[in-house]
Amino acid sequence: MVEEKQTSHVEMDDTLSELVAGYPRLAGHMERLPCAAFFRGFRALNARALLHMQADLVSLERELMQLERADKDSLDGERQLYSANWLFLKYCTDSKDPAATAQWLKMKEIIPKLKEYSKPSIS
């Protein structure tokens, strides 16, 4: 039979007294009484950050749509296919024409920002 060691109230007080005053001791008290642990959620600040990220993504989306239209209207047959054939878009990086790679590069700029924006927020 395994004996469980129970920490007495006195031992917990001793442990707390060993902690440096300030955040270490406060964290010790929070460990001892979890219901006393309150943390600010920064909801308004988080919302503001999301709004800024959203505005940035809206702007990037508009730029992407303009590039998609320019590729569709292009005289270059491969660029005209970017919207329907992902492989043509993916391998456009072989082109020396900056206009041919603009849509691909814009998507590569958008993806990390979109991932960051889409992460669940902790409130």
Secondary structure, DSSP 8 states (H G I E B T S, - for coil): --------HHHHHHHHHHS-TTHHHHHHHHHHSGGG------HHHHHHHHHHHHHHHHHHHHHHHHHHHHHHH-S-HHHHTTTT-HHHHHGGGG-S-HHHHHHHHHHHHHHHHHHHHHS----
